[in-house]
């Protein structure tokens, strides 16, 4: 179980048999999990295990496409099982009406061929990832935020894991309030469906799964692109000398106060540039992302290399770091500030800069 086939062409009877015999764990039956479940069932996956402890709320209906008004108040896993049996009566659906946690993660992952991560928080994503790496099962990751989404296949043989992308949780204040983050209602349907596509490719042994690549979908610009994401040999869980060897819960706090000295907004940075205020500007994205636009004069230092260049950075002027939306740069600023560098993360990243100061953004 858990292997990743890589070949092109139709998957034929052999592929259909692999799908019928496959057992998939779906963690989360919400915005991502619902469309993923539909895609898996319709594709002919024989067995799906769904773990979620939530109940259907009326507010879920605009983005969680499996549920109807009559389902409000029902267990999400039971409502999902009913909907899947209505779609494909022969499918085997096992429901687990409890949280995915440290106590059950290893057992649940060990009992399936592949995991689809439909969670909506960093803590559970890390747990899903670590359980998949330790259990040797591919993890089809998806996430949505406002108008953007991401998809990748983690923990596949030779490929990276989620911690290669995010070694540690974002620092407090780097993510929006959990209740205020928001998401375009139809976006989870797109990303969840793409997760189902990737799961089918892995299970059936066709195409080129997103192993070593991160797909970025931008709904407002209707653009999808992928960036290379290699396995990090220093990764704490899948690297050559892992430091995380047992499953543990990772708590991430939202709505923590932001240290005003650790951030800078686009208007202030633009004013500094007009007045020639001394600073060093660093782009912590990957080289492939620069085609989407850069801030002129920035030095490219991908997040994974920040620790290497830290000793050479100036202490006599601020260092401004930016990425696409501000998450990676917040992490970089935190690392640099810990070593005495006056580092500040550009709030909202280059996306916010492009909207505020379009004349000073090149490319894209």
TIDODREN-255917 format. One record per residue (C-alpha): residue in three letters; x, y, z. Coordinates in Angstrom, 2 decimals. Layout:
<atoms>
  voti        x        y        z
   ala        X        Y        Z
...
</atoms>
This chain:
<atoms>
  voti        x        y        z
   unk     0.00     0.00     0.00
   unk     0.96     3.65    -0.35
   unk     3.06     3.49    -3.53
   unk     2.89     6.17    -6.20
   unk     2.75     5.07    -9.85
   unk     4.01     7.49   -12.49
   unk     2.98     6.77   -16.05
   unk     0.72     8.42   -18.57
   unk    -2.24     7.22   -20.59
   unk    -5.61     5.76   -19.74
   unk    -5.67     3.59   -16.67
   unk    -7.82     0.83   -18.18
   unk    -9.09    -2.19   -16.27
   unk    -5.97    -2.45   -14.11
   unk    -6.43     1.12   -12.92
   unk   -10.14     0.65   -12.31
   unk    -9.37    -2.45   -10.28
   unk    -6.87    -0.52    -8.17
   unk    -9.55     2.09    -7.51
   unk   -12.14    -0.53    -6.55
   unk    -9.67    -2.16    -4.18
   unk    -8.43     1.12    -2.70
   unk    -9.23     2.33     0.78
   unk    -8.97     6.08     1.34
   unk    -9.03     8.06     4.59
   unk   -10.77    11.43     4.33
   unk    -9.86    13.68     7.25
   unk   -12.58    16.30     7.47
   unk   -15.99    16.29     5.80
   unk   -16.33    20.03     5.27
   unk   -15.60    22.44     2.45
   unk   -12.71    20.44     1.00
   unk   -13.81    17.00     2.14
   unk   -17.27    17.16     0.59
   unk   -16.21    17.70    -3.06
   unk   -13.27    15.35    -2.59
   unk   -15.63    12.64    -1.35
   unk   -17.92    13.12    -4.35
   unk   -14.98    12.85    -6.76
   unk   -13.57     9.75    -5.10
   unk   -16.92     7.96    -5.02
   unk   -17.78     8.87    -8.61
   unk   -14.35     7.70    -9.79
   unk   -14.99     4.24    -8.37
   unk   -12.94     4.20    -5.16
   unk   -14.21     1.15    -3.33
   unk   -13.85     2.16     0.30
   unk   -13.73     5.51     2.08
   unk   -13.14     6.11     5.78
   unk   -14.39     9.53     6.91
   unk   -13.32    11.06    10.21
   unk   -14.95    14.25    11.53
   unk   -16.68    15.16    14.77
   unk   -18.62    18.24    13.63
   unk   -22.32    18.72    12.97
   unk   -23.86    20.32     9.87
   unk   -24.65    23.98    10.46
   unk   -26.79    26.18     8.24
   unk   -23.75    28.36     7.58
   unk   -22.01    25.35     5.98
   unk   -24.48    24.97     3.14
   unk   -23.04    27.68     0.87
   unk   -19.71    25.86     0.48
   unk   -20.10    22.27     1.72
   unk   -21.84    20.83    -1.30
   unk   -22.82    17.41     0.02
   unk   -25.23    18.78     2.59
   unk   -28.84    19.91     2.32
   unk   -31.06    21.97     4.59
   unk   -32.50    18.75     6.00
   unk   -29.00    17.77     7.17
   unk   -28.63    20.72     9.56
   unk   -27.88    19.32    13.00
   unk   -26.80    15.90    11.72
   unk   -23.35    14.45    12.13
   unk   -21.27    15.43     9.10
   unk   -19.91    11.94     8.68
   unk   -23.39    10.39     8.70
   unk   -24.73    13.00     6.29
   unk   -21.75    12.36     4.02
   unk   -22.29     8.60     4.10
   unk   -25.96     9.07     3.16
   unk   -25.02    11.33     0.23
   unk   -22.30     8.99    -1.06
   unk   -24.58     5.95    -0.91
   unk   -27.15     7.93    -2.85
   unk   -24.50     8.60    -5.49
   unk   -22.86     5.16    -5.47
   unk   -24.84     2.57    -3.50
   unk   -22.09    -0.08    -3.65
   unk   -19.38     2.05    -2.05
   unk   -18.16     1.03     1.41
   unk   -18.22     4.05     3.71
   unk   -16.91     3.82     7.26
   unk   -17.61     6.81     9.48
   unk   -15.72     7.87    12.58
   unk   -17.57    10.55    14.51
   unk   -14.63    11.79    16.56
   unk   -11.68    14.15    16.16
   unk    -8.59    13.07    14.24
   unk    -6.05    13.17    17.03
   unk    -2.82    11.79    18.42
   unk    -4.62     8.78    19.89
   unk    -6.14     7.51    16.63
   unk    -4.01     9.04    13.83
   unk    -1.47     6.24    13.40
   unk    -4.12     3.51    13.44
   unk    -6.39     5.27    10.94
   unk    -3.55     6.05     8.52
   unk    -2.15     2.52     8.73
   unk    -5.48     1.05     7.64
   unk    -5.70     2.85     4.26
   unk    -3.79     3.26     1.02
   unk    -3.95     7.06     0.84
   unk    -5.08    10.04     2.92
   unk    -6.97    13.10     1.68
   unk    -6.45    16.04     4.03
   unk    -9.64    18.09     4.15
   unk    -8.80    19.90     7.38
   unk    -8.96    23.65     7.91
   unk    -6.35    24.29    10.59
   unk    -2.57    24.10    10.89
   unk    -2.54    21.85    13.95
   unk    -4.41    18.98    12.32
   unk    -2.52    19.42     9.03
   unk     0.76    18.81    10.84
   unk    -0.69    15.75    12.54
   unk    -2.03    14.34     9.25
   unk     1.32    14.98     7.61
   unk     3.41    13.41    10.35
   unk     1.16    10.35    10.56
   unk     1.40     9.88     6.78
   unk     5.21    10.20     6.76
   unk     5.59     7.78     9.68
   unk     3.00     5.41     8.23
   unk     4.28     5.54     4.65
   unk     1.01     6.73     3.12
   unk     0.64     9.50     0.49
   unk    -1.11    12.61     1.77
   unk    -3.18    14.61    -0.75
   unk    -3.07    18.09     0.74
   unk    -5.40    20.99    -0.01
   unk    -5.95    24.39     1.54
   unk    -8.00    27.49     0.83
   unk    -7.73    31.07     2.03
   unk    -9.93    33.88     0.82
   unk    -9.57    33.66    -2.99
   unk    -6.61    31.28    -3.30
   unk    -6.02    27.57    -2.94
   unk    -3.15    25.09    -2.89
   unk    -2.87    21.38    -3.72
   unk     0.04    18.94    -3.40
   unk     0.81    15.28    -2.81
   unk     2.97    14.97     0.28
   unk     4.68    11.99     1.95
   unk     4.98    10.06    -1.32
   unk     8.16     8.02    -1.89
   unk    11.03    10.40    -2.64
   unk     8.84    13.47    -2.37
   unk     8.53    16.22     0.23
   unk     6.10    16.46     3.10
   unk     4.09    19.37     4.47
   unk     6.87    20.27     6.89
   unk     9.26    20.71     3.94
   unk     6.98    23.60     2.98
   unk     6.22    24.78     6.52
   unk     8.79    23.33     8.97
   unk     7.03    25.01    11.87
   unk     3.68    26.71    12.40
   unk     3.50    30.39    11.49
   unk     4.34    32.68    14.38
   unk     1.54    34.19    16.41
   unk    -0.04    37.10    14.58
   unk     0.98    35.84    11.13
   unk    -2.42    34.30    10.38
   unk    -5.79    35.94    10.37
   unk    -8.31    35.52    13.12
   unk    -9.82    32.05    12.70
   unk   -13.30    33.50    12.54
   unk   -12.39    36.28    10.12
   unk   -10.14    34.61     7.54
   unk   -13.02    33.95     5.17
   unk   -13.07    32.13     1.86
   unk   -14.86    32.49    -1.46
   unk   -17.76    30.05    -1.10
   unk   -17.20    28.14    -4.34
   unk   -13.41    27.87    -3.93
   unk   -13.36    24.77    -1.66
   unk   -15.31    22.93    -4.37
   unk   -12.53    23.61    -6.86
   unk    -9.69    22.65    -4.55
   unk   -11.46    19.60    -3.10
   unk   -12.14    18.35    -6.63
   unk    -8.47    18.81    -7.54
   unk    -7.56    16.77    -4.46
   unk    -9.83    13.99    -5.74
   unk    -8.07    14.17    -9.13
   unk    -4.67    13.77    -7.48
   unk    -5.90    10.90    -5.29
   unk    -7.29     9.05    -8.32
   unk    -4.01     9.53   -10.22
   unk    -1.99     8.12    -7.35
   unk    -4.32     5.19    -6.71
   unk    -4.87     4.27   -10.37
   unk    -1.24     4.78   -11.31
   unk    -1.71     7.32   -14.08
   unk    -0.37    10.72   -15.00
   unk     2.05    12.80   -13.00
   unk     0.83    13.44    -9.45
   unk     1.81    16.66    -7.70
   unk     4.78    15.05    -5.96
   unk     7.53    17.63    -5.52
   unk     5.26    20.36    -6.84
   unk     2.80    22.74    -5.18
   unk    -0.15    23.87    -7.29
   unk    -1.30    27.43    -6.56
   unk    -4.78    28.40    -7.76
   unk    -5.73    32.10    -7.82
   unk    -9.46    32.47    -8.33
   unk    -9.62    36.25    -8.81
   unk    -7.03    36.16   -11.59
   unk    -8.24    32.72   -12.81
   unk    -4.71    31.42   -12.91
   unk    -3.12    28.17   -11.80
   unk     0.60    27.61   -11.62
   unk     2.89    25.17    -9.87
   unk     6.19    25.66    -8.11
   unk     8.89    23.09    -7.54
   unk     8.93    21.86    -3.95
   unk    11.80    19.42    -3.34
   unk    12.15    17.27    -0.27
   unk    14.17    19.09     2.39
   unk    16.96    16.84     3.73
   unk    16.79    18.91     6.95
   unk    13.05    18.38     7.38
   unk    12.29    17.53    11.03
   unk    10.02    14.62    10.10
   unk    10.97    13.27     6.63
   unk    14.58    14.48     6.44
   unk    17.80    12.54     6.74
   unk    18.02    13.04    10.51
   unk    14.43    13.50    11.69
   unk    13.88    15.05    15.10
   unk    10.13    14.35    15.19
   unk     9.71    10.62    15.70
   unk     6.42    10.40    17.57
   unk     3.05    11.95    16.84
   unk     2.24    15.09    18.75
   unk    -0.36    17.82    18.66
   unk     0.76    21.16    17.21
   unk    -1.23    24.06    18.57
   unk    -1.46    27.22    16.48
   unk    -3.05    30.31    17.93
   unk    -5.07    32.72    15.84
   unk    -5.79    36.36    16.53
   unk    -2.63    36.85    18.56
   unk    -1.53    40.47    18.76
   unk     0.93    41.45    16.03
   unk     4.16    43.12    17.12
   unk     4.01    46.41    15.23
   unk     7.80    46.51    15.06
   unk     7.86    43.20    13.14
   unk     5.66    44.27    10.23
   unk     5.46    47.03     7.64
   unk     2.58    47.83     5.32
   unk     2.78    48.67     1.62
   unk     2.08    52.37     2.08
   unk     4.90    52.79     4.60
   unk     7.37    50.84     2.48
   unk     6.43    52.87    -0.59
   unk     7.02    56.06     1.42
   unk    10.42    54.79     2.54
   unk    11.39    54.09    -1.05
   unk    10.32    57.55    -2.18
   unk    12.34    59.17     0.63
   unk    15.30    56.79     0.16
   unk    15.14    55.53     3.75
   unk    17.93    52.97     4.14
   unk    16.75    49.34     4.16
   unk    17.45    45.97     2.58
   unk    14.59    44.29     0.71
   unk    14.53    40.46     0.57
   unk    12.17    38.24    -1.43
   unk    11.77    34.89     0.40
   unk     9.78    33.17    -2.36
   unk    11.15    30.45    -4.62
   unk    12.85    31.51    -7.90
   unk     9.98    30.11    -9.98
   unk     7.55    32.48    -8.26
   unk     9.31    35.62    -9.43
   unk     7.66    35.36   -12.83
   unk     4.45    36.48   -11.09
   unk     6.08    39.83   -10.28
   unk     8.80    41.30    -8.10
   unk     9.47    44.46    -6.15
   unk    12.37    46.15    -7.87
   unk    15.65    46.03    -5.99
   unk    14.79    42.99    -3.89
   unk    17.38    40.32    -3.17
   unk    16.12    36.75    -3.67
   unk    16.70    34.52    -0.62
   unk    14.17    31.65    -0.45
   unk    12.86    30.96     3.05
   unk    14.83    27.73     3.29
   unk    18.10    29.69     2.93
   unk    17.37    32.47     5.43
   unk    19.37    30.77     8.18
   unk    22.42    30.58     5.89
   unk    22.49    34.30     5.08
   unk    21.48    35.51     8.53
   unk    25.05    36.25     9.74
   unk    25.76    38.46     6.70
   unk    22.67    40.65     7.00
   unk    23.09    44.26     8.12
   unk    22.40    45.39    11.67
   unk    22.50    49.11    10.87
   unk    19.27    49.29     8.87
   unk    15.93    47.44     8.67
   unk    15.59    44.29     6.59
   unk    12.19    44.06     4.86
   unk    11.15    40.56     3.83
   unk     8.23    39.69     1.60
   unk     6.61    36.65    -0.02
   unk     3.33    36.22    -1.89
   unk     0.83    36.81     0.91
   unk     2.89    37.40     4.05
   unk     2.97    33.98     5.74
   unk     6.50    32.92     4.77
   unk     7.87    36.40     5.29
   unk     6.42    36.49     8.81
   unk     8.29    33.27     9.54
   unk    11.49    34.71     8.04
   unk    11.16    37.96    10.01
   unk    10.69    36.00    13.23
   unk    13.84    33.95    12.59
   unk    15.87    37.05    11.77
   unk    14.62    39.07    14.73
   unk    15.64    36.22    17.06
   unk    19.24    36.79    15.93
   unk    19.20    40.56    16.38
   unk    18.25    41.67    12.86
   unk    15.68    44.49    12.61
   unk    13.50    42.42    10.24
   unk     9.98    43.35     9.21
   unk     7.47    41.35     7.20
   unk     5.55    43.11     4.42
   unk     1.90    42.73     5.40
   unk    -0.08    40.93     2.72
   unk     3.04    40.22     0.68
   unk     3.50    41.16    -2.95
   unk    -0.23    40.67    -3.56
   unk    -0.99    43.60    -1.25
   unk     1.94    45.59    -2.67
   unk     0.73    45.06    -6.24
   unk    -2.72    46.36    -5.31
   unk    -1.38    49.36    -3.40
   unk     1.63    50.33    -5.52
   unk     1.15    48.77    -8.99
   unk     3.60    51.16   -10.64
   unk     6.48    49.76    -8.56
   unk     5.82    46.08    -9.27
   unk     7.62    44.57   -12.24
   unk     6.69    41.42   -14.14
   unk     3.59    39.30   -13.56
</atoms>
